[in-house]
Amino acid sequence: MLAQMLANKGENHFEKAQEVAQKGVEIMYLWGTNWDKRISWEGWISWGRCISYQMGKREWKGVENMGGVADEHIKM
């Protein structure tokens, strides 16, 4: 959640957001369980990895882009 909040602050915070997202994923792997039962453990891992990936690419389109895939790669 902290990584997402940092990402929402803009490009000047992307490096810290990536760092925090990676640390969050590491912690989730250590715990082996989800801290918030409304979202599955796999969901938290995926979300942390998605934020880290997008921060590495220096782009953030917000929550609506949970897959981290550019629009041109989505087939409808």
N, C-alpha and C positions, 0 to 999 in steps of 0.2 A: 504494500500500500504506500509506503514511503517513496519507493521508486516511482510509482505512478504520480504521486504528488509533485515530486521533483521534475519529472518529465513535463507535467502540465505548466510548470513555471517558465519553460522555454529553453532554447538552445544553450544558454549559458550554464544550465544545470544538467545537461545530458551526460557528461562524464561521471558526475556523482550519482546520477540516477542509475547508470549502468553498473557502477560499483555496488550500490545498495541492492539492486536486483540480483546480481550474482551472489552476494552474501546471503540474501534471503533464500535463494534456491539451495545453497549449501546447507543452511540451517534446516530447511524442510527435509532434505535428504537425511540429515542426522536424526531429526525427530522421527521420521518415518510415518507421520500422521499429520492431518490437516489441523491447523490451529482454529480455524473457523469452519464449523461443520456444514455451513450453508453451501460451501464450494468443496468439491472433492480434492483430495491430496493431489491427484493428477492435474486438476484444474489450476491449483496454485503453482505447481511446478511449471506448467505450460505458460501461465501468465507471466511469471518471473522471467522465464527464458525469452518470451516474446518481447518484453520490455527491454531486456538486455540486448537482444538482437537489433531492435529498432534504434536504441541509443548508439550502438556501434555503427549503424548506418547514418547516424545523425539526422534521423527523421522521427517525427511523432505526429500521428494523426488522431490520437486519442483513443478512447475506449472502443469506439465503433470499428477500429481496425485490429481486432484481437488476434487475427491470424498472422499479422505482420507480412502479408503478401500484397505486393503492388496490385492495384486495380486491374491493370492490363492482363494479369495472369489468372483472373477469375473468370471462369466460363459460366454463363447463365443459360 
